[in-house]
Amino acid sequence: MVPRRTVLSALVLLPGAARAQEAEPRRPDVPYVPTPPEVVRTMLQMARVRKGDVVYDLGCGDGRIVIEAARRHGVRGVGIDIDPQRIREARSNARNARVEDRTEFRVADLFESDFSEATVVTLYLLPQLNLRLRPRLWEQLKVGTRVVSHGFDMGEEWPPERTEVVGGSAIFYWTIRPEHKGR
């Protein structure tokens, strides 16, 4: 017979043991570095954001691009980030900017996310992530969707259609074209 005290100790440990076996959330692939306001404005201008667009910011951080698109251009925006703290900040920032009715922020992995409804995609990732994301952009996005990246291009296989430098930051612009589909 097992002493009662041993059984109670085992029961107390079970919930903690179950939590220890749960998968830890994936850590962000890039450090959080906020995009300067003048770069945000230029990215949205380069993308020609207009009424009816749906702007997705992949790796949205504190939500500033999505919020600016909703505030300045009146469009709907979705931000995706793997860091729950950044998403909490983004939701709070959207509430403070009074655009929470036109914005949505999701804690998710970009490489497991559906962003096919986007008409504009913005990102500020790292070169290797852009290259890894490129096939997903070509697969999911409709022909004509505009893509704008702060800081990093998409490699030699997809040269930018336009590049601007603002405050020392390069901004790259592309359009999804029929030749990208099925690659």
C-alpha positions as CSV (number, residue, x, y, z in Angstrom):
1,M,0.0,0.0,0.0
2,V,1.3,3.5,-0.9
3,P,1.3,6.0,2.0
4,R,-1.4,8.7,1.6
5,R,1.3,11.4,1.7
6,T,3.1,10.0,-1.4
7,V,-0.1,9.9,-3.4
8,L,-1.0,13.5,-2.5
9,S,2.5,14.7,-3.5
10,A,2.2,12.9,-6.8
11,L,-1.2,14.5,-7.5
12,V,0.2,18.0,-6.7
13,L,3.1,17.4,-9.2
14,L,0.9,16.1,-12.0
15,P,-0.3,19.5,-13.2
16,G,3.2,21.0,-13.2
17,A,4.5,17.9,-15.0
18,A,1.9,18.3,-17.7
19,R,2.8,21.9,-18.2
20,A,6.5,21.0,-18.5
21,Q,5.7,18.7,-21.4
22,E,3.7,21.3,-23.4
23,A,5.6,22.8,-26.3
24,E,7.2,26.1,-25.7
25,P,6.2,28.9,-28.1
26,R,8.6,29.5,-30.9
27,R,10.9,32.5,-30.3
28,P,10.9,35.4,-32.7
29,D,13.3,35.0,-35.7
30,V,14.1,38.7,-35.7
31,P,14.6,41.3,-32.9
32,Y,12.0,43.9,-32.5
33,V,13.2,47.1,-34.2
34,P,10.4,49.7,-34.8
35,T,10.0,51.2,-38.2
36,P,10.5,55.0,-38.1
37,P,7.3,57.0,-38.9
38,E,8.8,58.5,-42.1
39,V,9.6,55.0,-43.4
40,V,6.0,53.8,-42.5
41,R,4.5,56.7,-44.5
42,T,6.8,56.0,-47.5
43,M,6.1,52.3,-47.4
44,L,2.3,53.0,-47.6
45,Q,2.8,55.6,-50.3
46,M,5.0,53.2,-52.4
47,A,2.3,50.6,-52.1
48,R,-0.3,53.1,-53.2
49,V,-2.7,52.1,-50.4
50,R,-6.2,53.1,-51.3
51,K,-9.8,52.6,-50.3
52,G,-10.7,48.9,-50.4
53,D,-7.2,47.6,-49.7
54,V,-6.4,45.1,-47.0
55,V,-3.0,45.7,-45.6
56,Y,-1.1,42.8,-43.9
57,D,2.0,43.5,-41.9
58,L,4.1,40.4,-41.5
59,G,6.1,40.7,-38.3
60,C,4.0,43.7,-37.2
61,G,5.6,44.5,-33.9
62,D,3.7,47.2,-32.2
63,G,1.2,47.5,-35.1
64,R,2.3,50.9,-36.4
65,I,2.1,50.2,-40.1
66,V,-1.4,48.6,-39.8
67,I,-2.6,51.4,-37.6
68,E,-1.2,54.1,-39.9
69,A,-2.9,52.4,-42.9
70,A,-6.2,52.3,-41.1
71,R,-5.9,55.9,-39.7
72,R,-4.5,57.7,-42.7
73,H,-6.0,55.6,-45.6
74,G,-9.2,54.2,-43.9
75,V,-8.4,50.7,-44.9
76,R,-8.6,47.4,-43.0
77,G,-5.3,46.0,-41.7
78,V,-4.1,42.8,-40.2
79,G,-0.8,42.4,-38.3
80,I,0.8,39.1,-37.6
81,D,3.6,38.6,-35.1
82,I,4.9,35.6,-33.1
83,D,5.5,37.6,-30.0
84,P,2.4,37.9,-27.8
85,Q,3.8,41.0,-26.0
86,R,4.0,42.9,-29.3
87,I,0.5,41.9,-30.2
88,R,-0.8,43.2,-26.9
89,E,1.0,46.5,-27.6
90,A,-0.4,46.6,-31.1
91,R,-4.0,46.1,-29.9
92,S,-3.5,48.8,-27.2
93,N,-2.0,51.2,-29.8
94,A,-5.0,50.5,-32.2
95,R,-7.4,51.2,-29.4
96,N,-5.6,54.5,-28.5
97,A,-5.6,55.5,-32.2
98,R,-9.3,54.6,-32.4
99,V,-8.9,52.2,-35.3
100,E,-9.5,48.9,-33.5
101,D,-12.7,48.5,-35.7
102,R,-10.5,48.3,-38.8
103,T,-7.5,46.4,-37.4
104,E,-6.8,42.9,-36.3
105,F,-3.7,41.6,-34.7
106,R,-2.8,37.9,-34.5
107,V,-0.2,35.9,-32.6
108,A,1.0,33.5,-35.2
109,D,3.9,32.1,-37.2
110,L,4.2,33.8,-40.6
111,F,5.2,30.5,-42.2
112,E,1.9,28.9,-41.0
113,S,-0.3,31.9,-41.6
114,D,-2.9,32.6,-44.4
115,F,-2.5,36.1,-45.7
116,S,-4.2,35.4,-49.1
117,E,-6.8,38.2,-48.7
118,A,-4.1,40.9,-48.6
119,T,-3.9,43.5,-51.4
120,V,-0.8,45.0,-49.8
121,V,1.8,43.2,-47.7
122,T,4.5,45.0,-45.7
123,L,7.4,43.5,-43.9
124,Y,10.6,44.3,-42.0
125,L,12.3,41.0,-41.5
126,L,15.8,39.7,-42.2
127,P,17.2,38.7,-45.7
128,Q,17.0,34.9,-45.0
129,L,13.4,35.3,-43.8
130,N,12.4,37.3,-46.9
131,L,13.9,34.5,-49.1
132,R,12.1,31.8,-47.1
133,L,8.8,33.8,-47.2
134,R,9.0,34.6,-51.0
135,P,7.5,31.3,-52.2
136,R,4.6,31.7,-49.7
137,L,3.9,35.2,-51.1
138,W,3.9,33.9,-54.6
139,E,1.7,31.0,-53.7
140,Q,-0.9,32.9,-51.5
141,L,-1.1,36.4,-53.0
142,K,-3.3,37.4,-55.9
143,V,-1.8,38.9,-59.1
144,G,-1.5,42.6,-58.5
145,T,-0.9,42.5,-54.8
146,R,1.8,45.0,-53.7
147,V,4.6,44.0,-51.5
148,V,6.8,46.5,-49.6
149,S,9.9,45.6,-47.5
150,H,11.8,47.8,-45.2
151,G,15.5,47.2,-45.2
152,F,15.9,44.0,-47.2
153,D,15.1,42.8,-50.7
154,M,13.9,39.4,-51.9
155,G,17.1,38.2,-53.6
156,E,18.3,38.2,-57.2
157,E,15.4,36.0,-58.4
158,W,12.9,38.7,-57.6
159,P,14.5,42.1,-58.1
160,P,12.5,45.1,-56.8
161,E,10.5,47.2,-59.2
162,R,11.3,50.3,-57.2
163,T,13.6,51.2,-54.4
164,E,13.7,54.4,-52.2
165,V,15.9,55.4,-49.4
166,V,14.4,57.3,-46.5
167,G,16.4,58.4,-43.5
168,G,19.1,55.9,-44.4
169,S,16.6,53.0,-44.7
170,A,16.1,51.2,-48.0
171,I,12.5,50.4,-49.0
172,F,11.8,47.9,-51.7
173,Y,8.6,47.5,-53.8
174,W,7.3,44.6,-55.9
175,T,4.0,43.5,-57.5
176,I,2.8,39.9,-57.6
177,R,2.7,39.0,-61.3
178,P,1.3,36.0,-63.3
179,E,4.8,34.6,-63.8
180,H,5.2,34.2,-60.0
181,K,2.2,31.9,-59.7
182,G,3.0,28.2,-59.8
183,R,6.7,28.7,-59.0
